[in-house]
Amino acid sequence: QAREWIRRVEEIVPKSDDVFAWLKEVRLALNDGQKSAHLLSLMPEGARIPVDMECMKLLQIEIDARNWTIKAKSWIPDNLNSPEENDKSSFKRGKIDDVGDHLERASSLHDRIRFKCKNQ
């Protein structure tokens, strides 16, 4: 079951020995409508597999990071160089508590990625 799930993920994002290269490919796939929909549809199935799969964890982290970025971008004006050109409709202001929580989630995302040095 786990091997089949991994094979289906690798049809969308080919396997790579370089974790950073694989994550970059996942990020690109998540920006492609059809590939993104397919990866997102595989997530619930992968979560139900009672085996610890590194690619499942990394895919979930990348999806969480994408969602984090989308929310953060909604709080940033389109044109930071000319504030007078930004109307209030181009961005929303986050409440200070929401922004604080969002920053904590960024730290949590960072902590979830654990890469071992090749020399260890």
Secondary structure as the mmCIF struct_conf table of DSSP 4:
data_model
#
loop_
_struct_conf.conf_type_id
_struct_conf.id
_struct_conf.beg_label_comp_id
_struct_conf.beg_label_asym_id
_struct_conf.beg_label_seq_id
_struct_conf.end_label_comp_id
_struct_conf.end_label_asym_id
_struct_conf.end_label_seq_id
HELX_RH_AL_P HELX_RH_AL_P1 ALA A 2 ILE A 12
BEND BEND1 VAL A 13 VAL A 13
BEND BEND2 ASP A 17 ASP A 17
HELX_RH_AL_P HELX_RH_AL_P2 VAL A 19 LEU A 30
TURN_TY1_P TURN_TY1_P1 ASN A 31 ASN A 31
BEND BEND3 ASP A 32 ASP A 32
HELX_RH_AL_P HELX_RH_AL_P3 GLY A 33 ARG A 48
BEND BEND4 ILE A 49 VAL A 51
HELX_RH_AL_P HELX_RH_AL_P4 GLU A 54 SER A 74
TURN_TY1_P TURN_TY1_P2 TRP A 75 TRP A 75
BEND BEND5 ILE A 76 ILE A 76
BEND BEND6 ASP A 78 ASP A 78
BEND BEND7 LEU A 80 ASN A 81
HELX_RH_3T_P HELX_RH_3T_P1 PRO A 83 GLU A 85
HELX_RH_3T_P HELX_RH_3T_P2 LYS A 88 SER A 90
HELX_LH_PP_P HELX_LH_PP_P1 ARG A 93 LYS A 95
HELX_RH_AL_P HELX_RH_AL_P5 ILE A 96 ARG A 112
TURN_TY1_P TURN_TY1_P3 LYS A 118 ASN A 119
#
